[in-house]
Amino acid sequence: MNIQLFIIICCIQIVGLQLTLLRKKYRNLPNGILNIILTGTICHYGYYYLLYSGIIHRGTLGEFLINPTVLYR
């Protein structure tokens, strides 16, 4: 299994969890905060999908904006 497929499978699982958390039964503050964290995780996975697919490259402005540790290299 290549890394891009693994990232897509992880994103599908996270979206499924988010859809479960959006049901009226589970709407409360802690689950809302978890939903925000999971949205950030999907953005993180999306960035690495683009990186491993070769669409963006290391050292570009996209990496600088998403990964602030580049400032300290």
Residue frames relative to the residue before (quaternion, step in Angstrom):
aa qw qx qy qz dx dy dz
M 1.0000 0.0000 0.0000 0.0000 0.00 0.00 0.00
N 0.3189 -0.7559 0.5370 0.1961 3.55 -0.79 0.98
I 0.6785 -0.5378 0.3297 0.3764 3.55 -1.24 0.47
Q 0.6185 0.5494 -0.3638 0.4282 3.62 1.02 -0.66
L 0.6545 0.5003 -0.3121 0.4733 3.59 0.97 -0.82
F 0.6285 0.5361 -0.3265 0.4593 3.57 1.02 -0.78
I 0.6517 0.5102 -0.3074 0.4695 3.59 0.98 -0.84
I 0.6487 0.5110 -0.3195 0.4647 3.60 0.97 -0.82
I 0.6439 0.5143 -0.3228 0.4655 3.61 0.96 -0.83
C 0.6439 0.5121 -0.3217 0.4687 3.61 0.97 -0.81
C 0.6570 0.5049 -0.3171 0.4613 3.61 0.94 -0.82
I 0.6333 0.5235 -0.3354 0.4608 3.60 1.00 -0.76
Q 0.6483 0.5099 -0.3186 0.4671 3.58 0.98 -0.78
I 0.6590 0.5024 -0.3125 0.4643 3.58 0.96 -0.83
V 0.6437 0.5097 -0.3288 0.4665 3.60 0.96 -0.80
G 0.6249 0.5329 -0.3351 0.4618 3.59 1.03 -0.72
L 0.6514 0.4957 -0.3080 0.4848 3.57 0.99 -0.80
Q 0.6469 0.5149 -0.3260 0.4584 3.59 0.97 -0.78
L 0.6438 0.5111 -0.3297 0.4643 3.59 0.97 -0.76
T 0.6242 0.5192 -0.3353 0.4779 3.58 1.08 -0.68
L 0.6850 0.4907 -0.2888 0.4545 3.59 0.92 -0.86
L 0.6418 0.5357 -0.3274 0.4404 3.60 1.17 -0.43
R 0.4762 0.6550 -0.4527 0.3733 3.59 1.24 -0.14
K 0.6323 -0.5839 0.3593 0.3608 3.55 -1.09 0.77
K 0.6118 0.5820 -0.3443 0.4104 3.59 1.06 -0.74
Y 0.7788 0.3568 -0.1650 0.4888 3.60 1.03 -0.80
R 0.4738 0.6809 -0.4515 0.3286 3.62 1.19 0.17
N 0.3352 0.6774 -0.6034 0.2545 3.52 -0.53 1.27
L 0.7436 -0.4497 0.2632 0.4189 3.57 -1.26 0.24
P 0.6839 0.4725 -0.3326 0.4454 3.66 0.73 -0.83
N 0.6663 0.4835 -0.3126 0.4739 3.60 0.99 -0.73
G 0.6029 0.5452 -0.3543 0.4623 3.58 1.14 -0.56
I 0.6455 0.5032 -0.3093 0.4842 3.55 1.02 -0.82
L 0.6345 0.5185 -0.3223 0.4740 3.59 1.02 -0.80
N 0.6306 0.5314 -0.3326 0.4576 3.59 1.02 -0.74
I 0.6366 0.5108 -0.3256 0.4773 3.60 1.02 -0.74
I 0.6479 0.5090 -0.3150 0.4711 3.59 0.97 -0.85
L 0.6656 0.5010 -0.3039 0.4622 3.59 0.96 -0.82
T 0.6051 0.5349 -0.3531 0.4723 3.58 1.11 -0.60
G 0.6396 0.5085 -0.3175 0.4812 3.59 1.02 -0.75
T 0.6301 0.5297 -0.3293 0.4625 3.56 1.06 -0.73
I 0.6405 0.5078 -0.3302 0.4720 3.59 0.98 -0.75
C 0.6238 0.5218 -0.3384 0.4734 3.61 1.02 -0.72
H 0.6372 0.5275 -0.3111 0.4680 3.56 1.02 -0.83
Y 0.6686 0.4828 -0.2921 0.4843 3.58 0.92 -0.90
G 0.6273 0.5413 -0.3357 0.4482 3.58 1.03 -0.74
Y 0.6315 0.5266 -0.3252 0.4670 3.56 1.02 -0.79
Y 0.7049 0.4510 -0.2800 0.4705 3.58 0.85 -0.91
Y 0.5727 0.5529 -0.3889 0.4638 3.59 1.14 -0.48
L 0.6697 0.4864 -0.2956 0.4771 3.58 0.92 -0.90
L 0.6444 0.5274 -0.3205 0.4516 3.58 1.02 -0.77
Y 0.7298 0.4218 -0.2470 0.4779 3.60 0.82 -0.96
S 0.6210 0.5227 -0.3505 0.4672 3.60 1.20 -0.36
G 0.4925 -0.6753 0.4206 0.3529 3.57 1.22 -0.32
I 0.4314 0.7058 -0.4632 0.3182 3.59 1.23 0.18
I 0.7556 0.1126 -0.0974 0.6379 3.56 1.09 -0.70
H 0.2969 -0.7707 0.5453 0.1430 3.57 -1.14 0.59
R 0.6063 -0.5476 0.4261 0.3886 3.54 -1.21 0.47
G 0.7619 0.3494 -0.2723 0.4725 3.53 -1.05 0.80
T 0.5534 0.5948 -0.4144 0.4102 3.60 1.23 0.03
L 0.6964 -0.4597 0.3419 0.4322 3.55 -1.30 0.15
G 0.5960 0.5780 -0.3622 0.4237 3.61 1.09 -0.66
E 0.6629 0.4799 -0.3093 0.4843 3.58 0.95 -0.79
F 0.6346 0.5375 -0.3310 0.4459 3.57 1.00 -0.79
L 0.6926 0.4789 -0.2876 0.4564 3.59 0.93 -0.82
I 0.7322 0.4275 -0.2457 0.4698 3.59 0.96 -0.79
N 0.7806 0.2685 -0.1398 0.5468 3.59 0.95 -0.80
P 0.2053 -0.8288 0.5053 0.1254 3.63 -0.04 1.20
T 0.5308 0.6295 -0.4283 0.3722 3.63 1.17 -0.16
V 0.4759 0.6574 -0.4425 0.3815 3.58 1.27 -0.16
L 0.5801 0.6036 -0.3670 0.4054 3.59 1.14 -0.59
Y 0.7631 0.4054 -0.1895 0.4663 3.57 1.04 -0.76
R 0.4248 0.6995 -0.4769 0.3207 3.62 1.17 0.39
